[in-house]
Amino acid sequence: MSVLRWIRRNLIVIAGLLTLAYMILPNIVVMVFSFNKPKGRFNYAWQQFSLDAWKDPCGVADLCGSLSLSLQIAFWATLGATALGTAVAFALVRYRFRARGAINSLIFLPMAMPEVVMAASLLTLFLNMGAELGFWTVLIAHIMFCLSFVVTAVKARVMSMDPRLEEAARDLYAGPVQTFVRVTLPIAAPGIAAGALLAFALSFDDFIITNFNAGSTVTFPMFVWGSAQRGTPVQINVIGTAMFVIAVLMVLVGQLIASRRKSNARN
């Protein structure tokens, strides 16, 4: 009975830990098989421990080229989507204008509809415009795809802002630009950062929209998909492990900075 009582008392914690383990398990598998030395072309069965792939992560032709291209597209798509999304979020929250309700509803469409629908629509648009499929069409498609996620993240932060803080800055003779830079922007920064990180992850990871609009351009997700057809190199696991570790370190650093700021504010 004591065991059942303990389980009932900690049921939410147990469910959370099991969910977290379920989410992290694929990353652990990728990490383990980054140290594998397969005998054949496919890295699906454990053979023996090896550091060969880690010593030469670019040993597979075009792997690092596709990775560099994906990082470039993700970087510029993040900048574009964050700048436009932040402006749209402030406009929707701070101003009243015609069709505001319709625009609020349309913002959620890219998140609600299947990616293949948006991918086919963008491809049709580019073909009707006579645009050559490649880097620029992928970049434009990614900005349009990530824009809704940035607007949602920034909008939630802007809606929670206390307007009295900006009013106090204006009462202290701060101009519009000074008020925005010193008061509004720092308060909205967490939402903007969250939207930017989400946009970067979505852009880097996207396959469906990219596959429709890339032409002969090969991004890292497309390289992984193509490699899976003829043999998966261990270097793919190395790149995946490195990106997972970097993402975890960024989260830990962010949590550490936030906890230090809270402790300093209390003191």
C-alpha positions as CSV (number, residue, x, y, z in Angstrom):
1,M,0.0,0.0,0.0
2,S,2.9,2.4,0.8
3,V,4.2,1.9,-2.8
4,L,0.8,2.7,-4.3
5,R,0.5,5.7,-2.1
6,W,4.0,6.9,-3.2
7,I,3.0,6.4,-6.9
8,R,-0.2,8.4,-6.5
9,R,1.7,11.2,-4.7
10,N,4.4,11.4,-7.5
11,L,2.2,10.4,-10.5
12,I,2.7,13.7,-12.3
13,V,6.5,13.6,-11.8
14,I,6.7,10.0,-13.0
15,A,4.6,10.8,-16.1
16,G,6.8,13.8,-16.8
17,L,10.0,11.8,-16.5
18,L,8.7,9.0,-18.7
19,T,7.6,11.5,-21.3
20,L,11.1,13.1,-21.2
21,A,12.8,9.7,-21.5
22,Y,10.5,8.9,-24.5
23,M,11.5,12.2,-26.2
24,I,15.3,11.8,-25.5
25,L,15.6,8.1,-26.4
26,P,16.0,8.7,-30.2
27,N,18.7,11.2,-29.5
28,I,20.5,8.7,-27.3
29,V,20.3,6.1,-30.0
30,V,21.8,8.6,-32.5
31,M,24.5,9.5,-30.1
32,V,25.4,5.8,-29.4
33,F,25.6,4.9,-33.1
34,S,27.8,7.9,-33.8
35,F,30.6,5.8,-32.2
36,N,29.7,2.7,-34.3
37,K,31.8,1.2,-37.1
38,P,29.4,-0.6,-39.4
39,K,30.5,-3.4,-41.7
40,G,28.1,-2.5,-44.5
41,R,26.6,0.7,-45.8
42,F,23.8,1.0,-43.2
43,N,24.5,2.1,-39.7
44,Y,21.5,0.3,-38.1
45,A,23.2,-2.5,-36.2
46,W,26.0,-2.2,-33.6
47,Q,29.3,-3.7,-34.7
48,Q,32.2,-2.1,-32.7
49,F,33.2,1.1,-31.0
50,S,35.1,3.5,-33.2
51,L,36.1,7.3,-33.2
52,D,36.7,7.3,-37.0
53,A,33.5,9.3,-37.8
54,W,34.3,11.9,-35.1
55,K,37.8,12.3,-36.4
56,D,36.5,13.0,-39.9
57,P,33.0,14.4,-39.8
58,C,33.2,15.7,-43.3
59,G,34.5,12.4,-44.7
60,V,31.4,11.9,-46.7
61,A,31.1,13.8,-50.0
62,D,28.7,16.8,-49.9
63,L,27.7,16.3,-46.2
64,C,29.4,19.4,-44.8
65,G,28.4,21.4,-47.9
66,S,24.7,20.5,-47.3
67,L,25.1,21.3,-43.6
68,S,26.6,24.7,-44.4
69,L,23.8,25.5,-46.8
70,S,21.2,24.5,-44.2
71,L,22.8,26.7,-41.6
72,Q,22.9,29.6,-44.0
73,I,19.3,29.3,-44.9
74,A,18.3,28.9,-41.3
75,F,20.3,31.9,-40.3
76,W,18.8,34.3,-42.9
77,A,15.3,32.8,-42.5
78,T,15.5,33.4,-38.8
79,L,16.6,37.0,-39.3
80,G,13.8,37.7,-41.9
81,A,11.1,35.9,-40.0
82,T,12.1,37.5,-36.6
83,A,12.2,41.0,-38.0
84,L,8.8,40.7,-39.9
85,G,7.2,38.6,-37.1
86,T,8.1,41.1,-34.4
87,A,6.7,44.0,-36.4
88,V,3.5,42.1,-37.2
89,A,3.1,41.1,-33.5
90,F,3.4,44.7,-32.3
91,A,1.0,45.9,-34.9
92,L,-1.6,43.3,-34.1
93,V,-1.4,44.0,-30.3
94,R,-0.9,47.8,-30.2
95,Y,-3.0,49.0,-33.1
96,R,-6.6,48.8,-34.3
97,F,-7.2,48.6,-38.0
98,R,-9.5,47.0,-40.5
99,A,-9.2,43.2,-41.1
100,R,-7.2,42.9,-37.8
101,G,-9.4,39.9,-36.7
102,A,-9.0,38.3,-40.1
103,I,-5.2,38.7,-40.0
104,N,-5.1,37.2,-36.5
105,S,-6.9,34.2,-37.9
106,L,-4.7,33.9,-41.0
107,I,-1.5,34.0,-38.9
108,F,-2.4,30.5,-37.6
109,L,-3.0,28.9,-41.0
110,P,0.6,27.9,-41.7
111,M,0.7,26.2,-38.3
112,A,-2.6,24.4,-38.8
113,M,-2.4,23.3,-42.4
114,P,-0.2,20.3,-43.5
115,E,3.2,21.3,-44.7
116,V,2.6,19.6,-48.1
117,V,-0.2,22.0,-48.8
118,M,1.9,25.1,-48.2
119,A,4.8,23.5,-50.1
120,A,2.7,22.9,-53.2
121,S,1.2,26.4,-53.0
122,L,4.6,28.0,-52.8
123,L,5.9,25.9,-55.7
124,T,2.9,26.9,-57.8
125,L,3.5,30.6,-56.9
126,F,7.2,30.4,-57.9
127,L,6.5,28.6,-61.1
128,N,3.9,31.1,-62.1
129,M,6.3,33.9,-61.4
130,G,9.0,32.2,-63.5
131,A,11.4,32.0,-60.6
132,E,14.3,29.6,-60.7
133,L,14.1,27.1,-57.9
134,G,17.1,27.2,-55.6
135,F,18.6,29.0,-52.6
136,W,16.3,32.1,-52.8
137,T,13.1,30.2,-53.3
138,V,13.9,28.0,-50.3
139,L,14.8,31.0,-48.2
140,I,11.5,32.8,-49.1
141,A,9.5,29.7,-48.4
142,H,11.2,29.2,-45.0
143,I,10.6,32.9,-44.0
144,M,6.9,32.5,-44.9
145,F,6.7,29.2,-43.0
146,C,8.5,30.4,-39.8
147,L,6.7,33.8,-39.7
148,S,3.6,32.5,-38.0
149,F,5.5,30.9,-35.2
150,V,7.5,34.1,-34.5
151,V,4.4,36.2,-34.5
152,T,2.7,33.8,-32.0
153,A,5.7,33.8,-29.7
154,V,6.3,37.6,-29.7
155,K,2.6,38.4,-29.6
156,A,2.1,36.4,-26.4
157,R,5.0,38.4,-24.8
158,V,3.8,41.8,-26.0
159,M,0.2,41.1,-24.7
160,S,1.6,40.5,-21.2
161,M,3.6,43.7,-21.1
162,D,2.5,46.4,-18.7
163,P,1.9,49.6,-20.7
164,R,2.4,51.7,-17.6
165,L,6.2,51.1,-17.8
166,E,6.3,52.8,-21.2
167,E,4.1,55.6,-19.9
168,A,6.5,56.1,-17.1
169,A,9.4,56.3,-19.5
170,R,7.6,59.0,-21.5
171,D,6.8,60.9,-18.4
172,L,10.5,61.0,-17.7
173,Y,11.0,62.7,-21.1
174,A,12.2,59.6,-23.0
175,G,11.5,59.9,-26.7
176,P,9.7,57.1,-28.7
177,V,13.0,55.6,-29.9
178,Q,14.6,55.7,-26.4
179,T,11.5,54.2,-24.9
180,F,11.4,51.4,-27.4
181,V,15.1,50.6,-27.0
182,R,15.4,50.9,-23.3
183,V,12.0,49.7,-22.1
184,T,9.9,48.0,-24.7
185,L,12.6,45.9,-26.4
186,P,14.2,44.5,-23.2
187,I,10.8,43.4,-22.0
188,A,9.8,41.8,-25.3
189,A,13.3,40.2,-25.8
190,P,12.4,36.8,-24.3
191,G,9.5,36.4,-26.7
192,I,11.6,37.6,-29.6
193,A,14.4,35.2,-28.7
194,A,12.0,32.3,-28.3
195,G,10.5,33.0,-31.7
196,A,14.0,33.3,-33.3
197,L,15.2,30.0,-31.8
198,L,12.0,28.3,-32.9
199,A,12.3,29.7,-36.4
200,F,15.9,28.5,-36.7
201,A,15.1,25.0,-35.6
202,L,12.1,24.8,-37.9
203,S,14.0,26.1,-40.9
204,F,17.1,23.9,-40.4
205,D,14.9,20.8,-39.8
206,D,12.4,21.3,-42.7
207,F,12.3,18.7,-45.4
208,I,8.8,18.9,-47.1
209,I,8.7,22.6,-48.1
210,T,12.4,22.5,-49.0
211,N,12.0,19.4,-51.2
212,F,9.3,21.0,-53.2
213,N,11.1,24.3,-53.7
214,A,14.8,23.5,-53.7
215,G,15.3,22.5,-57.3
216,S,18.9,21.2,-57.5
217,T,19.8,22.6,-54.1
218,V,20.5,20.0,-51.4
219,T,20.1,20.9,-47.8
220,F,21.1,18.7,-44.8
221,P,17.7,17.1,-44.3
222,M,17.5,16.3,-48.0
223,F,21.0,14.8,-47.9
224,V,20.0,12.6,-44.9
225,W,16.9,11.4,-46.8
226,G,19.0,10.7,-49.9
227,S,21.6,8.9,-47.9
228,A,19.0,6.7,-46.3
229,Q,18.2,5.3,-49.7
230,R,21.7,4.0,-50.4
231,G,23.4,3.8,-47.1
232,T,23.5,5.9,-43.9
233,P,27.0,7.1,-43.1
234,V,28.0,7.4,-39.4
235,Q,28.9,11.0,-39.9
236,I,25.2,11.9,-40.0
237,N,24.9,10.6,-36.5
238,V,28.0,12.7,-35.5
239,I,26.4,15.9,-36.9
240,G,23.1,15.1,-35.1
241,T,24.9,14.4,-31.8
242,A,26.9,17.6,-32.0
243,M,23.8,19.7,-32.7
244,F,21.9,18.0,-29.9
245,V,24.7,18.7,-27.4
246,I,25.0,22.3,-28.5
247,A,21.2,22.8,-28.1
248,V,21.3,21.3,-24.6
249,L,24.2,23.5,-23.6
250,M,22.4,26.6,-24.9
251,V,19.4,25.7,-22.7
252,L,21.5,25.0,-19.7
253,V,23.4,28.3,-20.1
254,G,20.1,30.2,-20.5
255,Q,18.7,28.6,-17.4
256,L,21.9,29.4,-15.5
257,I,21.7,33.1,-16.6
258,A,18.1,33.3,-15.7
259,S,18.6,31.8,-12.2
260,R,21.5,34.2,-11.5
261,R,19.4,37.2,-12.6
262,K,16.6,36.1,-10.2
263,S,19.1,35.6,-7.3
264,N,20.6,39.0,-8.0
265,A,17.2,40.6,-8.1
266,R,16.3,39.1,-4.7
267,N,19.5,40.3,-3.2
